C-alpha cells in the first residue's frame, strides 16, 4: 500500500543503528555526531506472521510472499528545528510524508556517545521533538488562516467556518498538545479540512525506549517513556538497538534464534517493532493462496472485498463478481481444505463484504 513509518528522535539516540538492523543492511551511516543522516534512508521489511508457515503446510505453495512495511530513517531533530536549526525544515518536511511516527528515545548511559542536551532525560527528549512538531503545525495553520481570513472578509461562508475551526486547533496546539488528540472529536467536514494540512502531530506515534544491551527488560529511563506514552494514549516498546544490530549481522535464522533464546527473549525486538508499526498504521492481513504462490496482503481495517482485490490486481476490483472466504481459525481447527469444504466453511460473499484479519480469499472476477 506504500505506507511508511518514519523513524524520528534527537540525534545520537540509535535511529540509524535500528534502521540498519531493520533492513539487515548498513545503508544508514551510524556515527557519534549530530546530523550524520542528512537524506532520509528508506527500507522495506517483511512483516513477521507465523500464520504463513501454517498456510504453507496446507497449500504447499511454491513461493511464499509476506506483507511489507516501509521504514524511513529521518535525521535527528534539535531545538529550533521548526525555525530551520540543524536543517530542521528539511527534516520536518520528510516527516510530513510518512503515515506514522516511530519515536526513538535514548534510554541508555554511554560516555562514548554524546547526548545533544548533555544529559539523559527521556521525557525531556520527547518533549523537545514534539514541541518542534507542534511549532511547525502552528506555522502551517497560521499560513492557512491568513488565506481563510481574507476569504471570510469577502463574505465566503465556508471560509468563516474554516477560520473558526483553524483557530480552535491552533489554540489547542498553542497549549502544547498534539493535534491528534483534538481531531478524534471532529466531524467528517472538519476532518476533511484538517487532513488537507497534513499536520505532523496528527500522525499516530509509537515510542521506542532504546536501552543498553544489559538492560533489555527496561530501566528507570524506559519507565519515563512508558509513563509519557500512557498520558498520550500511545504505544511503547523496549528494545536494544545494539542487540538488534548484533542479531542482524548473524548469517542464518537458526543462529539468530539461538542468540535470541540465549538472551531469555521469546522473539527479537525488531519483530515486535514491525508488528506494532503494522497495528499503528491500522492494518490487517489477508491471504491468497494456490499451488504457485502463498501471499499475505496488508490493507486498512474496514476495507471491502473489491477494494482489497484491487491490492492484488486492478482487474480483481474492476471485474469483481464474488469472493470465496475461508477463515484462518477454521483452517487451524480442521487442518484440511477438504474438511473445510465438507463442513460448508467456504463462504461466498459479494461487494459489501468487509475483509477480516486472517481471511484466506479466492476471487472470482470477469473483465
C-alpha beads as a LAMMPS data file, in Angstrom:
LAMMPS data file: protein, C-alpha beads

367 atoms
366 bonds

1 atom types
1 bond types

-500.0 500.0 xlo xhi
-500.0 500.0 ylo yhi
-500.0 500.0 zlo zhi

Masses

1 110.0

Atoms # bond

1 1 1 0.000 0.000 0.000
2 1 1 3.041 2.229 0.045
3 1 1 2.589 3.017 3.727
4 1 1 5.600 4.486 5.502
5 1 1 6.772 4.667 9.113
6 1 1 9.242 7.454 9.832
7 1 1 11.923 6.828 12.462
8 1 1 12.483 10.101 14.360
9 1 1 14.165 11.357 17.519
10 1 1 17.025 13.530 18.724
11 1 1 20.500 12.960 17.222
12 1 1 22.522 10.046 18.659
13 1 1 19.588 8.078 20.084
14 1 1 20.094 4.991 17.887
15 1 1 17.820 5.714 14.901
16 1 1 20.271 4.720 12.190
17 1 1 21.551 1.717 14.138
18 1 1 17.969 0.500 14.463
19 1 1 17.231 1.202 10.809
20 1 1 20.297 -0.782 9.740
21 1 1 19.142 -3.703 11.863
22 1 1 15.607 -3.467 10.468
23 1 1 16.795 -3.638 6.902
24 1 1 19.685 -6.035 7.690
25 1 1 21.969 -3.609 5.890
26 1 1 24.464 -0.857 6.535
27 1 1 22.836 1.714 4.258
28 1 1 22.309 4.249 7.053
29 1 1 25.509 5.791 8.391
30 1 1 25.636 5.416 12.182
31 1 1 28.114 7.765 13.831
32 1 1 28.660 9.586 17.106
33 1 1 27.963 13.096 15.891
34 1 1 24.785 15.074 15.113
35 1 1 23.288 15.079 11.610
36 1 1 25.273 12.169 10.233
37 1 1 21.993 11.342 8.479
38 1 1 21.015 14.103 6.036
39 1 1 18.935 12.462 3.327
40 1 1 16.321 10.016 4.633
41 1 1 17.103 6.328 4.120
42 1 1 14.255 4.057 3.083
43 1 1 13.992 0.304 3.650
44 1 1 11.255 -2.258 3.068
45 1 1 10.877 -5.014 5.658
46 1 1 8.773 -8.172 5.883
47 1 1 6.017 -8.326 8.487
48 1 1 6.586 -11.439 10.649
49 1 1 3.496 -13.647 10.651
50 1 1 3.551 -17.244 11.915
51 1 1 0.276 -17.899 10.057
52 1 1 2.240 -18.028 6.801
53 1 1 4.141 -21.124 7.968
54 1 1 0.888 -22.891 8.782
55 1 1 -0.790 -21.911 5.500
56 1 1 2.271 -23.050 3.571
57 1 1 1.814 -26.533 5.027
58 1 1 -1.826 -26.522 3.872
59 1 1 -1.431 -25.136 0.347
60 1 1 2.105 -26.419 -0.456
61 1 1 2.749 -23.263 -2.494
62 1 1 5.995 -22.981 -4.461
63 1 1 6.522 -19.408 -3.314
64 1 1 5.713 -17.529 -0.099
65 1 1 5.459 -13.722 -0.138
66 1 1 4.974 -11.893 3.191
67 1 1 3.461 -8.427 3.665
68 1 1 5.854 -5.494 3.860
69 1 1 6.155 -2.096 5.535
70 1 1 8.465 0.750 4.530
71 1 1 10.621 2.394 7.199
72 1 1 12.324 5.743 6.671
73 1 1 15.299 6.873 8.779
74 1 1 14.880 10.637 9.248
75 1 1 17.703 12.826 10.548
76 1 1 17.711 13.899 14.188
77 1 1 15.699 16.920 15.274
78 1 1 17.003 19.544 17.702
79 1 1 15.670 22.594 19.499
80 1 1 14.785 25.185 16.882
81 1 1 14.228 22.662 14.068
82 1 1 10.907 24.342 13.238
83 1 1 12.894 27.544 12.615
84 1 1 15.493 25.822 10.480
85 1 1 18.101 24.893 13.122
86 1 1 20.161 21.862 12.100
87 1 1 18.459 21.721 8.682
88 1 1 15.244 21.270 10.663
89 1 1 12.833 22.492 7.978
90 1 1 14.187 19.903 5.572
91 1 1 13.887 17.111 8.145
92 1 1 10.362 18.149 9.163
93 1 1 9.260 18.005 5.526
94 1 1 10.406 14.373 5.479
95 1 1 8.178 13.629 8.492
96 1 1 5.213 15.199 6.691
97 1 1 5.456 12.468 4.064
98 1 1 5.136 9.468 6.435
99 1 1 1.964 7.798 7.692
100 1 1 3.122 7.047 11.236
101 1 1 5.986 8.043 13.524
102 1 1 8.363 5.678 15.321
103 1 1 9.878 7.908 18.006
104 1 1 13.200 6.508 19.247
105 1 1 14.120 7.686 22.747
106 1 1 17.576 7.220 24.262
107 1 1 17.342 5.200 27.472
108 1 1 20.967 4.210 27.992
109 1 1 24.065 5.741 29.586
110 1 1 27.232 5.790 27.493
111 1 1 30.009 8.350 27.939
112 1 1 31.296 7.474 24.452
113 1 1 28.060 8.564 22.749
114 1 1 27.365 12.271 23.109
115 1 1 23.882 13.455 24.069
116 1 1 22.977 16.687 22.320
117 1 1 21.310 18.015 25.505
118 1 1 24.196 16.901 27.736
119 1 1 22.081 14.584 29.900
120 1 1 19.814 11.536 29.637
121 1 1 16.258 12.621 30.347
122 1 1 13.757 10.733 28.146
123 1 1 10.635 12.793 28.869
124 1 1 12.533 15.993 28.129
125 1 1 13.898 14.479 24.908
126 1 1 10.401 13.519 23.775
127 1 1 9.073 16.986 24.528
128 1 1 11.861 18.650 22.509
129 1 1 10.964 16.680 19.399
130 1 1 7.215 17.025 19.844
131 1 1 7.472 20.755 20.588
132 1 1 9.209 21.221 17.245
133 1 1 6.435 19.264 15.507
134 1 1 3.815 21.368 17.277
135 1 1 5.545 24.633 16.338
136 1 1 5.701 23.556 12.700
137 1 1 1.991 22.711 12.761
138 1 1 1.200 26.128 14.279
139 1 1 3.136 27.708 11.410
140 1 1 1.192 25.616 8.879
141 1 1 -2.181 26.567 10.378
142 1 1 -1.209 30.235 10.647
143 1 1 -0.425 30.377 6.923
144 1 1 -3.758 28.746 6.084
145 1 1 -5.540 31.124 8.469
146 1 1 -4.207 34.158 6.610
147 1 1 -5.838 32.950 3.391
148 1 1 -9.059 31.898 5.119
149 1 1 -9.428 35.230 6.936
150 1 1 -9.074 37.128 3.654
151 1 1 -11.715 34.922 2.038
152 1 1 -14.032 35.274 5.051
153 1 1 -13.860 39.087 4.835
154 1 1 -15.143 38.873 1.274
155 1 1 -18.243 37.051 2.552
156 1 1 -17.282 33.421 1.934
157 1 1 -19.349 31.426 4.462
158 1 1 -17.186 28.316 4.100
159 1 1 -14.114 30.400 4.849
160 1 1 -15.730 31.774 8.014
161 1 1 -16.402 28.202 9.141
162 1 1 -12.809 27.266 8.370
163 1 1 -11.411 30.243 10.310
164 1 1 -13.304 29.155 13.420
165 1 1 -12.049 25.563 13.075
166 1 1 -8.439 26.564 12.451
167 1 1 -8.449 28.913 15.422
168 1 1 -9.713 26.100 17.663
169 1 1 -6.994 23.721 16.515
170 1 1 -4.317 26.425 16.741
171 1 1 -5.394 27.268 20.301
172 1 1 -5.088 23.573 21.184
173 1 1 -1.586 23.406 19.694
174 1 1 -0.620 26.645 21.463
175 1 1 -1.302 24.852 24.761
176 1 1 1.477 22.382 23.897
177 1 1 -0.766 19.452 22.952
178 1 1 -0.611 17.211 19.876
179 1 1 -3.292 17.738 17.221
180 1 1 -4.090 14.010 17.082
181 1 1 -5.864 14.378 20.432
182 1 1 -8.312 17.025 19.213
183 1 1 -9.139 15.567 15.786
184 1 1 -10.613 12.475 17.463
185 1 1 -13.641 14.647 18.335
186 1 1 -14.040 16.384 14.962
187 1 1 -16.839 15.644 12.496
188 1 1 -16.179 14.484 8.944
189 1 1 -16.369 18.011 7.487
190 1 1 -13.814 19.311 9.985
191 1 1 -11.558 16.318 9.411
192 1 1 -11.514 16.854 5.654
193 1 1 -10.282 20.430 6.204
194 1 1 -7.603 19.434 8.732
195 1 1 -6.428 16.472 6.626
196 1 1 -5.592 18.864 3.781
197 1 1 -2.949 20.457 6.012
198 1 1 -1.014 17.197 6.631
199 1 1 -0.207 18.249 10.182
200 1 1 2.770 16.479 11.742
201 1 1 1.124 15.953 15.141
202 1 1 -1.940 14.188 13.737
203 1 1 0.175 11.141 12.880
204 1 1 -0.005 8.068 15.144
205 1 1 3.102 7.559 17.293
206 1 1 4.906 4.542 18.743
207 1 1 7.569 5.338 21.359
208 1 1 10.609 3.045 21.369
209 1 1 12.787 3.033 24.502
210 1 1 16.265 2.186 23.246
211 1 1 18.091 0.570 26.185
212 1 1 21.598 -0.834 26.571
213 1 1 22.340 -4.479 25.804
214 1 1 22.493 -5.197 29.566
215 1 1 19.057 -3.739 30.379
216 1 1 16.723 -5.387 27.877
217 1 1 13.973 -5.666 30.494
218 1 1 13.952 -1.894 30.933
219 1 1 15.284 0.668 33.390
220 1 1 14.402 3.955 35.080
221 1 1 14.624 5.759 31.727
222 1 1 12.280 3.403 29.874
223 1 1 9.766 3.799 32.693
224 1 1 9.604 7.504 31.841
225 1 1 8.881 6.651 28.220
226 1 1 6.024 4.318 29.127
227 1 1 4.536 6.863 31.522
228 1 1 4.616 9.515 28.814
229 1 1 3.120 7.156 26.214
230 1 1 0.275 6.317 28.593
231 1 1 -0.541 10.029 29.019
232 1 1 -0.610 10.438 25.238
233 1 1 -2.678 7.262 24.741
234 1 1 0.121 5.919 22.545
235 1 1 2.028 2.646 22.329
236 1 1 5.529 1.997 23.650
237 1 1 8.023 -0.853 23.492
238 1 1 11.519 -1.565 24.825
239 1 1 14.371 -2.798 22.678
240 1 1 18.138 -2.542 22.416
241 1 1 19.287 -1.249 19.021
242 1 1 22.750 -2.629 19.840
243 1 1 21.390 -6.156 20.353
244 1 1 19.184 -5.934 17.272
245 1 1 22.194 -4.824 15.256
246 1 1 24.191 -7.831 16.530
247 1 1 21.319 -10.191 15.635
248 1 1 21.032 -8.739 12.131
249 1 1 24.715 -9.477 11.439
250 1 1 24.278 -13.223 12.079
251 1 1 24.126 -15.337 8.927
252 1 1 21.297 -17.805 9.496
253 1 1 17.855 -17.765 11.080
254 1 1 18.974 -20.646 13.302
255 1 1 21.876 -18.584 14.667
256 1 1 19.598 -15.607 15.210
257 1 1 17.024 -17.703 17.092
258 1 1 19.712 -19.290 19.275
259 1 1 21.103 -15.872 20.146
260 1 1 17.639 -14.511 20.969
261 1 1 16.910 -17.511 23.208
262 1 1 20.295 -17.120 24.957
263 1 1 19.164 -13.636 25.994
264 1 1 15.984 -15.031 27.523
265 1 1 13.804 -13.409 24.841
266 1 1 10.887 -15.028 23.011
267 1 1 11.491 -13.001 19.862
268 1 1 13.601 -10.146 18.576
269 1 1 12.706 -6.588 19.442
270 1 1 12.532 -5.852 15.726
271 1 1 9.719 -8.353 15.193
272 1 1 7.814 -6.648 17.983
273 1 1 8.546 -3.230 16.458
274 1 1 7.366 -4.279 12.996
275 1 1 4.133 -5.786 14.311
276 1 1 3.397 -2.751 16.486
277 1 1 4.069 -0.486 13.497
278 1 1 1.620 -2.593 11.490
279 1 1 -1.044 -2.023 14.151
280 1 1 -0.158 1.662 14.332
281 1 1 -0.990 2.033 10.647
282 1 1 -4.397 0.452 11.252
283 1 1 -3.619 -2.510 9.014
284 1 1 -4.875 -6.074 8.877
285 1 1 -3.684 -9.041 6.818
286 1 1 -5.489 -11.257 4.353
287 1 1 -4.054 -14.114 2.324
288 1 1 -4.323 -15.500 -1.195
289 1 1 -3.090 -18.997 -1.917
290 1 1 -2.684 -21.562 -4.678
291 1 1 -0.031 -24.033 -5.791
292 1 1 2.132 -21.280 -7.275
293 1 1 2.125 -18.704 -4.501
294 1 1 1.012 -18.004 -0.949
295 1 1 0.808 -14.234 -0.494
296 1 1 -0.099 -12.063 2.502
297 1 1 -1.518 -8.607 1.826
298 1 1 -1.878 -5.631 4.133
299 1 1 -4.986 -3.424 3.912
300 1 1 -6.683 -0.844 6.103
301 1 1 -9.142 -2.289 8.600
302 1 1 -12.687 -1.886 7.221
303 1 1 -11.736 -2.448 3.566
304 1 1 -14.384 -4.149 1.407
305 1 1 -13.593 -7.185 -0.742
306 1 1 -13.474 -5.469 -4.176
307 1 1 -11.066 -2.781 -2.920
308 1 1 -8.921 -5.438 -1.234
309 1 1 -8.849 -7.310 -4.553
310 1 1 -7.526 -4.164 -6.217
311 1 1 -4.490 -4.515 -3.986
312 1 1 -3.697 -7.751 -5.854
313 1 1 -4.631 -6.549 -9.365
314 1 1 -6.861 -3.795 -10.712
315 1 1 -8.863 -6.418 -12.671
316 1 1 -9.930 -8.038 -9.394
317 1 1 -11.643 -4.814 -8.380
318 1 1 -12.975 -3.725 -11.771
319 1 1 -14.423 -7.106 -12.705
320 1 1 -15.349 -8.291 -9.192
321 1 1 -18.090 -10.960 -9.134
322 1 1 -17.709 -12.552 -5.706
323 1 1 -15.112 -13.692 -3.227
324 1 1 -14.806 -17.087 -1.546
325 1 1 -13.602 -16.819 2.038
326 1 1 -12.014 -19.286 4.424
327 1 1 -11.370 -18.133 7.975
328 1 1 -7.832 -18.835 9.198
329 1 1 -9.241 -20.049 12.530
330 1 1 -11.300 -22.681 10.686
331 1 1 -8.237 -23.882 8.777
332 1 1 -6.308 -24.002 12.019
333 1 1 -9.065 -26.033 13.670
334 1 1 -9.572 -28.627 10.914
335 1 1 -6.139 -28.545 9.243
336 1 1 -7.675 -29.610 5.929
337 1 1 -9.154 -27.867 2.880
338 1 1 -11.255 -30.935 2.184
339 1 1 -12.813 -30.826 5.662
340 1 1 -13.429 -27.076 5.340
341 1 1 -15.448 -27.662 2.152
342 1 1 -17.258 -30.674 3.617
343 1 1 -18.434 -28.642 6.583
344 1 1 -19.567 -25.735 4.416
345 1 1 -16.960 -23.350 5.783
346 1 1 -16.037 -21.931 2.369
347 1 1 -18.236 -18.818 2.417
348 1 1 -19.372 -16.810 -0.624
349 1 1 -19.612 -13.015 -0.331
350 1 1 -20.416 -10.066 -2.573
351 1 1 -19.405 -6.422 -2.952
352 1 1 -20.281 -5.404 0.609
353 1 1 -18.141 -7.978 2.411
354 1 1 -15.634 -6.328 4.758
355 1 1 -12.398 -8.314 4.818
356 1 1 -11.312 -9.533 8.259
357 1 1 -7.828 -10.185 9.581
358 1 1 -6.682 -13.693 8.665
359 1 1 -9.143 -14.248 5.816
360 1 1 -7.959 -16.503 3.006
361 1 1 -9.592 -15.109 -0.142
362 1 1 -10.304 -16.632 -3.558
363 1 1 -11.533 -14.027 -6.062
364 1 1 -13.942 -14.578 -8.913
365 1 1 -13.859 -11.785 -11.495
366 1 1 -14.581 -11.048 -15.151
367 1 1 -13.120 -8.262 -17.326

Bonds

1 1 1 2
2 1 2 3
3 1 3 4
4 1 4 5
5 1 5 6
6 1 6 7
7 1 7 8
8 1 8 9
9 1 9 10
10 1 10 11
11 1 11 12
12 1 12 13
13 1 13 14
14 1 14 15
15 1 15 16
16 1 16 17
17 1 17 18
18 1 18 19
19 1 19 20
20 1 20 21
21 1 21 22
22 1 22 23
23 1 23 24
24 1 24 25
25 1 25 26
26 1 26 27
27 1 27 28
28 1 28 29
29 1 29 30
30 1 30 31
31 1 31 32
32 1 32 33
33 1 33 34
34 1 34 35
35 1 35 36
36 1 36 37
37 1 37 38
38 1 38 39
39 1 39 40
40 1 40 41
41 1 41 42
42 1 42 43
43 1 43 44
44 1 44 45
45 1 45 46
46 1 46 47
47 1 47 48
48 1 48 49
49 1 49 50
50 1 50 51
51 1 51 52
52 1 52 53
53 1 53 54
54 1 54 55
55 1 55 56
56 1 56 57
57 1 57 58
58 1 58 59
59 1 59 60
60 1 60 61
61 1 61 62
62 1 62 63
63 1 63 64
64 1 64 65
65 1 65 66
66 1 66 67
67 1 67 68
68 1 68 69
69 1 69 70
70 1 70 71
71 1 71 72
72 1 72 73
73 1 73 74
74 1 74 75
75 1 75 76
76 1 76 77
77 1 77 78
78 1 78 79
79 1 79 80
80 1 80 81
81 1 81 82
82 1 82 83
83 1 83 84
84 1 84 85
85 1 85 86
86 1 86 87
87 1 87 88
88 1 88 89
89 1 89 90
90 1 90 91
91 1 91 92
92 1 92 93
93 1 93 94
94 1 94 95
95 1 95 96
96 1 96 97
97 1 97 98
98 1 98 99
99 1 99 100
100 1 100 101
101 1 101 102
102 1 102 103
103 1 103 104
104 1 104 105
105 1 105 106
106 1 106 107
107 1 107 108
108 1 108 109
109 1 109 110
110 1 110 111
111 1 111 112
112 1 112 113
113 1 113 114
114 1 114 115
115 1 115 116
116 1 116 117
117 1 117 118
118 1 118 119
119 1 119 120
120 1 120 121
121 1 121 122
122 1 122 123
123 1 123 124
124 1 124 125
125 1 125 126
126 1 126 127
127 1 127 128
128 1 128 129
129 1 129 130
130 1 130 131
131 1 131 132
132 1 132 133
133 1 133 134
134 1 134 135
135 1 135 136
136 1 136 137
137 1 137 138
138 1 138 139
139 1 139 140
140 1 140 141
141 1 141 142
142 1 142 143
143 1 143 144
144 1 144 145
145 1 145 146
146 1 146 147
147 1 147 148
148 1 148 149
149 1 149 150
150 1 150 151
151 1 151 152
152 1 152 153
153 1 153 154
154 1 154 155
155 1 155 156
156 1 156 157
157 1 157 158
158 1 158 159
159 1 159 160
160 1 160 161
161 1 161 162
162 1 162 163
163 1 163 164
164 1 164 165
165 1 165 166
166 1 166 167
167 1 167 168
168 1 168 169
169 1 169 170
170 1 170 171
171 1 171 172
172 1 172 173
173 1 173 174
174 1 174 175
175 1 175 176
176 1 176 177
177 1 177 178
178 1 178 179
179 1 179 180
180 1 180 181
181 1 181 182
182 1 182 183
183 1 183 184
184 1 184 185
185 1 185 186
186 1 186 187
187 1 187 188
188 1 188 189
189 1 189 190
190 1 190 191
191 1 191 192
192 1 192 193
193 1 193 194
194 1 194 195
195 1 195 196
196 1 196 197
197 1 197 198
198 1 198 199
199 1 199 200
200 1 200 201
201 1 201 202
202 1 202 203
203 1 203 204
204 1 204 205
205 1 205 206
206 1 206 207
207 1 207 208
208 1 208 209
209 1 209 210
210 1 210 211
211 1 211 212
212 1 212 213
213 1 213 214
214 1 214 215
215 1 215 216
216 1 216 217
217 1 217 218
218 1 218 219
219 1 219 220
220 1 220 221
221 1 221 222
222 1 222 223
223 1 223 224
224 1 224 225
225 1 225 226
226 1 226 227
227 1 227 228
228 1 228 229
229 1 229 230
230 1 230 231
231 1 231 232
232 1 232 233
233 1 233 234
234 1 234 235
235 1 235 236
236 1 236 237
237 1 237 238
238 1 238 239
239 1 239 240
240 1 240 241
241 1 241 242
242 1 242 243
243 1 243 244
244 1 244 245
245 1 245 246
246 1 246 247
247 1 247 248
248 1 248 249
249 1 249 250
250 1 250 251
251 1 251 252
252 1 252 253
253 1 253 254
254 1 254 255
255 1 255 256
256 1 256 257
257 1 257 258
258 1 258 259
259 1 259 260
260 1 260 261
261 1 261 262
262 1 262 263
263 1 263 264
264 1 264 265
265 1 265 266
266 1 266 267
267 1 267 268
268 1 268 269
269 1 269 270
270 1 270 271
271 1 271 272
272 1 272 273
273 1 273 274
274 1 274 275
275 1 275 276
276 1 276 277
277 1 277 278
278 1 278 279
279 1 279 280
280 1 280 281
281 1 281 282
282 1 282 283
283 1 283 284
284 1 284 285
285 1 285 286
286 1 286 287
287 1 287 288
288 1 288 289
289 1 289 290
290 1 290 291
291 1 291 292
292 1 292 293
293 1 293 294
294 1 294 295
295 1 295 296
296 1 296 297
297 1 297 298
298 1 298 299
299 1 299 300
300 1 300 301
301 1 301 302
302 1 302 303
303 1 303 304
304 1 304 305
305 1 305 306
306 1 306 307
307 1 307 308
308 1 308 309
309 1 309 310
310 1 310 311
311 1 311 312
312 1 312 313
313 1 313 314
314 1 314 315
315 1 315 316
316 1 316 317
317 1 317 318
318 1 318 319
319 1 319 320
320 1 320 321
321 1 321 322
322 1 322 323
323 1 323 324
324 1 324 325
325 1 325 326
326 1 326 327
327 1 327 328
328 1 328 329
329 1 329 330
330 1 330 331
331 1 331 332
332 1 332 333
333 1 333 334
334 1 334 335
335 1 335 336
336 1 336 337
337 1 337 338
338 1 338 339
339 1 339 340
340 1 340 341
341 1 341 342
342 1 342 343
343 1 343 344
344 1 344 345
345 1 345 346
346 1 346 347
347 1 347 348
348 1 348 349
349 1 349 350
350 1 350 351
351 1 351 352
352 1 352 353
353 1 353 354
354 1 354 355
355 1 355 356
356 1 356 357
357 1 357 358
358 1 358 359
359 1 359 360
360 1 360 361
361 1 361 362
362 1 362 363
363 1 363 364
364 1 364 365
365 1 365 366
366 1 366 367
